[in-house]
Amino acid sequence: MEKSQLCLECGKPLYGRTDKKFCSSACKNGWHYQHSADLRNLKSWTNTALTRNYRILRSLPENEESRFSLAELQLRGFSPQLVTSHLGTSGNVSHYACFDIHYCQTDTEIFNVHPASLH
């Protein structure tokens, strides 16, 4: 007697194709929903952090001479490792964008914060 396969979601015996993994669409959807939760949570966390970064950058004065302490911005919730694009590096200054806001960053400060449309 051949050992039958069991549904990955509910454990019921499977009948039919030998490569079948689920007994129903509901079990298939439930299993995939559970196993994609980590990715959904990571996407949600990243989007929340990027939105927070954007809100913080948006609250800064749009003045090319203004400089802001990276440590102080981090206390407000700014996550410098999360950007929507890296525009390049010149010397010890990195140029980043968070959605439509461009800015320059060194190890200790952020400066030249401006919406992309201004430059």
N, C-alpha and C positions, 0 to 999 in steps of 0.2 A: 504494500500500500504506500502510495506516494504522499509525502508530507506536504500539506497545502501551505501557501503563503498567507500571511496575515496583513490586514490593512494597517498601514503605518500610523493612521490617526486613531482608529477605534479598536483595532486588534481582532476584528471579525475575519473569518476565513474568506479568502478570495477565490472566485471561480472564473473561468474563462481563460484569457490570455495568460501565458506564463510570466510575462513581464509587467503584469498589472501590479500597482502599488497601493491603490485605494479602492474601497468598495463602492464609493459614490462620489459625485461631484461635491457634495457638502463636505465629505471627509477630506477630499483633495484640497478644497478651498480653505478649510480650517487648518490643515497642516501647513500650507504655504503661508497663511496669514500669521500663524505663530512663529514660523521660522524666518519671516521677514521683519519681525518686530524690531530687532536690533538695528537694522538698516533704517527703518522708519524713525526710530528714536534718534539715531545719529543725524539724519536729515533734519529733523525737527529742531534738535539742539543747535546744529550749525546755522540754520535759518534764523533762529532766535538770537544767537550771538552776533550774526552779521547785521541783523536789524538793530540790535543794541549799539554796535559799532557805528552804524550809519547815523543813528539818533544822536550819539555823542559827538561825532564829527560835525553833524549839521548844527549843533548848538554852539560850535566854536566860531569866533569872529572870522569873517572872510578878509583877512588882511595878510598880505605876503610877508610882512615883517613880524607877525605874531608867532611866537614859539610856545609850545605847550609841553610840560613835563610828561614823559611817557608814564612814569610812576604814578603821577596824579590821575592821569586818564585811566590807568589800570584800576585804581581805587574806585573809580566811577563805573567800572565794569567793562572797560575797553579791552578787547582781546587782540593784541597786535599780530598774532599768528594767523588770524582769519581775515582774509582779503578776497575780493572778487577777481583781482588781477594784479600781477607784478609787472610794472611798466619798465623796469630797468634799474640799474645801479650805476652811480657815478661816484667814485671815491668811496667814502664811508656812508653815503646817503642812498637809501633805497627809495624808489618812487612807486607808490601803490595806488590802487583805486578800491573804493568800497562802493559798489554800484556806480553812481555818477559823480562821486566826490573823489578828487585826486588829492594826494598829500605826499609829503616827503617825510622820511623817518630815519633817525640815527639810533644808536643804542640807547640814548637817553631822552630824546625829544621828537616831537612831531611839529612840522611847520609847513608853510605854504599850502594851507588847506583851502581848497576851492572847488566849486562845481565844475565839471568838465567843460561846460559850455562857455566859461569865462576865458579859457586859454586855448 
